[in-house]
Amino acid sequence: MATMEWTDDFSVGVDLLDADHKTLIDMINLVANSIEVGQSTETLGEVIQLLYEYAEFHFIREEVLMEACGYSDLDEHRKTHQSLKQKVSGILDQYAENPDSVDARELLEFMTAWLTDHIMNRDMAYAPAMAGRFVHKTKLES
């Protein structure tokens, strides 16, 4: 099963957010791996829950940084985050009601397409507003 790979094309230029995006890619790849090795439906449910929780954490961090730099399209960006949270929450509800009703391959395709589109289009739009503002310095650079 094909996995999603991080490339520098996904970088928004903010180390914290890039690290979050890499983690989200890793979680999507956990879904791919669970399909490939035929792991239980229970494992899929755990991965979906983890993906939801981490995405929520990431969205909060991203929105705080967008607000701090005065990003003008913050409200619209929040709406895209809310839309994904509702979609994944619906999948979690569906899973809770009937675990076998969640198609892991459909979930994988949806999440891969959503994250790719979101980073490449929505997140890249805020990159110029954040450029150089949230740079982490090591002790040696200070």
Summary of the structure (lengths in Angstrom):
residues: 142
radius of gyration: 16.3
end to end distance: 44.4
largest distance: 54.0
contacts: 395
relative contact order: 0.17
helix: 75%
strand: 0%
